[in-house]
Amino acid sequence: MPRSVPVTVTVNGSTHEREVEPRTLLVHFLREELNLTGVHIGCESTLCGACTVHLNGRAVKSCTVLAVQADGQEVTTIEGLAPDADNLHPLQVGFWEKHGLQCGYCTPGMIMAAKQLLDDNPNPTEAEIREAIDGNICRCTGYQQIVDAVQHAADAAGAA
Amino acid sequence: MVTFRPNSVGKAIKRREDPRLIRGLGTYTDDVKLPGMTYAAFVRSDFPAGAIRSIDTTAAADHPGVVAVYTYADMDGQVGPSPVGAEMPGMGKADHPLLADGRVLHVGQPVAVVVAETPYAARDAAGLVEVDIEPREAVVDVEAAMAPDAPKVYEELDSNICIQIPVPNPEADKLFEQADQTLSMRLLNQRVAPFPMEGRAICAHWEEGPGKLTIWTSNQAPHFVKQQIAMCLRIPEIRIRAIAPEVGGGFGAKIPTYPEDPLLCWVSRKLRRPVKWSETRTENLLGMTHGRGHVEKIEVAFQNDGRVLALKGQTISELGAWRSFYGPFIALSTHTMSCGCYDIKAVAWETFAVYTNTMATEAYRGAGRPEAAYIIERVMDEVAAATGLDPVAVRRRNFVDKDAFPHTTASGAVYDSGDYEKTLDRMIELVGYDDAREAQRQARDDGRLVGIGVAAFTEVCGIGPSGGTAPHQRMGTWESATVRVEPSGNVTVYTGVSPHGQGQETAFAQMASDAFGVGLDDVVVVHGDTDQVQHGVGTFGSRGIAVGGAALHMALTKVHAKATRIAAHHLDAPVDQIDYEDGEFTVSGTDRKLTFRQVAEMAHLWNVAVPGEEPGLEAVARFEPPGTTFPFGAHLCQVEVDPESGQIEIQRYVAVDDFGVVINPMLADGQRIGGVVQGIGQAMWEEVQYDDGGQLLSGTLMDYAVPRAKHFPRMVLDNTVTPTDVNPLGAKGIGELGTIGSTPCVVNAIVDALRPLGITNIDMPAKPERVWQAIQAAASAQ
């Protein structure tokens, strides 16, 4: 079998040590090793955004990050965004309120990409939202209700 | 018919599906994990046509972690051929094997499957299988494939023509002689990729002990999967459980049971281990069925006042290399829907479905109807140009009158209901049409290429009755529902539709909540599992509400009737003296009452049994649609073309649709906007391309352009309500409508922008390069 290397990654606040093949992609590490199946695979080429997670607080597409590159780093996935159903992140609330999802496959990546936007720019315009999620494809919604969802989250954070 | 008080139905209720999905807790097929899991990878043909000289699997089989490698020879006739639904006497056809059987017919065809302990090992080893193919000349262009001397996809057939259906009409010939004017057009409806965000994924699990096969598959119609796997593997369907868990989009391409489905079931049975496969995006673009792929030739006879008298059309549909589930029949609905919203006197048509050495085509959001709407809506604009009339005026002149329903068209469709003027009027009002045209005139005076496109369209949904539209198809078009009331009064709904984003877990909970006066949280909707759900059909053809919802209404009505009888017995009153409202049964004119929950408990207790009634409170219903529904709409798009680059900016999009009675307007808006954007994707960017030799050029997201958020302005939506009487809900269907209306609307806008330059058509996709070249050609012609 191929050789393995040790990695230690802190994911959603918990530290995990594993032996992985050097070529293991972060998305496979999260899904297969840690059972974080909210991280989805859509294109394996950085172009669709379904696998978006945060690495040290910045959105990355985990299909083109190696698990070894995350060694010693902190990863946040959709599963780490809310502690439980009663304490959803404003973006999760926004997506629910505004019908920002249909099949749900792009949703975790879309939310993580939108989180990057709101972290950087708490009061984005519609054009800024559309630009920020340009790396994330949704085939169901036509995006308008996703824009509304992100706006809803921004408004909620602003009001808080 | 019972009308339940609409406390919840008609309201924008938040989805019941979302709490799990927004937290990443949905279970899609690739998320399924079983002990002893193996992983499959496919070896696919690199050649579009050829004979397999040899397949050497030795190195792959020896690769660390590999469990097995299989080719066609290993199947030994035990499994296959690939399932097909479209059968018709006289069609040119051949069986399609699950793995290539000595010849390959298209790039991407599965040739061998490698099974390993890890996905990485499976993919590594797949690269070690050596397939030696003697290439032969491929036929790629659909019109070239019709030539008598064209290379044949199937050497054993007479030609590449699978079906040819002429529908001549002497009346049309006569009207063409009498008409003031005629025009002809050649329209291309290019091949597109359905591109659901989740590609195909399969997990097959044969359990030797009980002799039971479970397949999780990302599919829109798991009951079909069950039947077809049974036929393919030659095992009784009662030993098969098909589960469509969370499904990440389908758009028609997940209706078929693919060759990979029964094949991996066979592998699991052979290995006695579960096996899982999720396609890569390139495999998805290569090996998931494509949509559209039509060449249309159309002649139009019309009067100087814009009145269209007759159509003569020819549809040539690219079938690809083999018959997918429904592929050969899709083009037939292009003829059926050719009249659109218009009262056209005569239609003559000829439909071809033709094999080429490319991936098979199948239903894609609209499936034959978008092609029809594209033809007739492009025709209306060209008639307007030829007569000097406004495109809106030409449409009004030809509309079927609102008092003329049900209306039988010249192509044989029976439209249930419609009021096209009302919907168009609302759109015109929302837009401020005259002002928009005036602004366009000013922009043109300034030398800007601004275009306004209109589409007033109708389509057909909720197909039925079974066999009524395609008598040879191996499928019913009814739908089923079971309503099971627990002793507590909580309700489980089992539906035969298999939603994958449409939101029936919410819409159906709204209906059940209204029927029994229970909360939305007291209803669970179960779907997509053949061991849980009574037999069903699935989600496609905009049928979830119009057919599945109608079945649910029937089941709710049955349960309600029984609950009323139980209540009457315990209230010691005749049934016709029982009033019902909001979960309470009351003896008319008294305060004697029972709640629905009390009745539910009584229904399950032997000591309070009702004479003549079975215990329990449950009903199964199947709705067979007596006819089809015809939703409609009026859309407007405004674009501006940059003459220097050919870039098109969509400046405005307004959609007013009529889809009958609405269960949840928020869900309906989602379907509409999503559909419009998908249709615009086809109009402007998307195109599956093969080169002349049959190699796929659009095999990655670098080469296949899917719409992204910044391509679009905010859309304006409204709707009118014209109910249908073909189902008890009055709902018409919504899933495909946006896609059907938007494509011609946008192309009409682009052509309108370019018409001052003398340009009268732009084939889709209207990529900047194509638009720029058209502008250059027009300039040099002047």
Interface residues (C-beta under 8 A of the other chain):
Chain A: M1 P2 E21 R23 T24 H28 R31 N35 L36 T37 G38 V39 H40 I41 G42 C43 E44 S45 L47 C48 A50 T77 I78 E79 L81 A82 A85 L88 Q92 F95 W96 E97 H99 L101 Q102 C103 G104 Y105 C106 T107 P108 I111 E126 A127 I129 R130 E131 I133 D134 N136 I137 C138 R139 C140 T141 G142 Y143 Q144 Q145 I146 V147
Chain B: K14 R15 E17 D18 P19 L21 I22 R23 G24 L25 G26 T27 Y28 D30 D31 K33 P64 G65 P119 Y120 F195 P196 M197 E198 E246 V247 G248 G249 F251 S278 T280 R281 H500 G501 Q502 G503 M666 L667 D669 G670 I673 G674 G675 V676 V677 Q678 T700 L701 M702 V706 P707 R708 A709 K710 F712 R714 M715 G738
